[in-house]
């Protein structure tokens, strides 16, 4: 039996817990009904020659399956989705639409959101960040408005839940330190709808468990 192995951090600060991109892969595997084991790593592993052969940039996640080694969460989720009807329709047009929205989540929506998150979470007191933040917020609002307009009257991005919704939801979660999504009822309902899925709840619990076990004293 082929065993899938996914790398994950042994521990990250609370601000990153629930956001590390290996969560996307865990969720996809749960939706697809595929068993896997986690490879917990720390900072010392990220720079090791062995891990860099799995993930050239030392990031998380890496993915191993029967001699196949992959990195980049979006590519891994697509790999899983392409063999799971639960994550990607087999009908060609619907399949192509699902892939289109997967790329939209990572290329059209995530960059502006990630930009704002980095300003808020890592450089909040820097003068340049204070000056740049209003423009960053407006950029995020523009993207969210377009997404909300598309989702108006829909439960999911296309006819049913797919890997595209999985990725889009994890992108929207990056804004949890703000009220930007919560203030858009269509997007907030969409996020909550996707997060209510049993596969997400299981993946999130498994994602958080190592952090609780390996928390530094006093954390």
Residue, then its C-alpha position, 0 to 999 in steps of 0.5 A: x500500500x502506498x504511503x503518503x507523507x506530508x511535512x508539517x512544522x513541529x511548532x509555529x507561533x500562534x499567529x501562524x497556527x491554522x494558516x501554514x499551507x500544509x493545512x491545504x494538503x491535509x484537507x485535500x487528503x481528507x476530502x479524497x479519503x487518502x491516508x497519510x502520515x506527517x513528517x514534523x520538522x523544525x528550523x534545523x530541518x529546513x536548512x538540511x541537505x536532506x530536506x532541501x532535496x524534498x523542498x528546495x526552498x526549505x518550506x512546508x509542505x513537502x509531499x512524498x508518495x511512492x517515489x514521487x516528491x512534490x512541493x508547493x501546496x497548490x500543485x500538491x492539492x491539484x495532484x490529489x484533486x485530479x484523482x478524486x471526484x470529491x475534489x474535481x469533476x471528471x466532466x472536462x468543462x467542469x474540470x477545467x473550470x475548477x482548475x481555473x478557480x484554483x489558479x485564481x485563488x492563488x494568483x488573483x486573490x492570495x497575493x494582495x491578501x498575503x501582502x496585507x497580512x505581512x504588513x499587519x503581522x510582521x511590520x505593523x510599527x514600521x513607518x513604510x508599512x503604515x504608509x503602504x497599508x491603506x493602499x494594500x487594504x483597498x487592493x484587498x477590498x477590490x479583490x474581495x468585492x469581485x469574488x463576492x459578486x461572483x459568489x452572490x447566489x451561489x454556494x460554491x465557486x462552481x456547481x459544487x464544492x471542489x479543490x478550488x473552494x478548498x484553496x479559496x477558503x484557505x486564502x480567505x482565512x489569511x485575513x482572520x486578523x481583520x474584519x474584511x471578510x466578516x463585513x462581506x456577508x456573502x464571503x463570510x457565509x461561503x467561508x463558514x460553509x466550507x469550514x463546516x465540512x467534516x474534512x476541514x475540521x479533521x484536517x485543522x485538528x490534525x494541523x493544530x495537534x503538534x503545536x499543542x504537543x510541542x509548545x515552548x514552556x510558558x507559551 
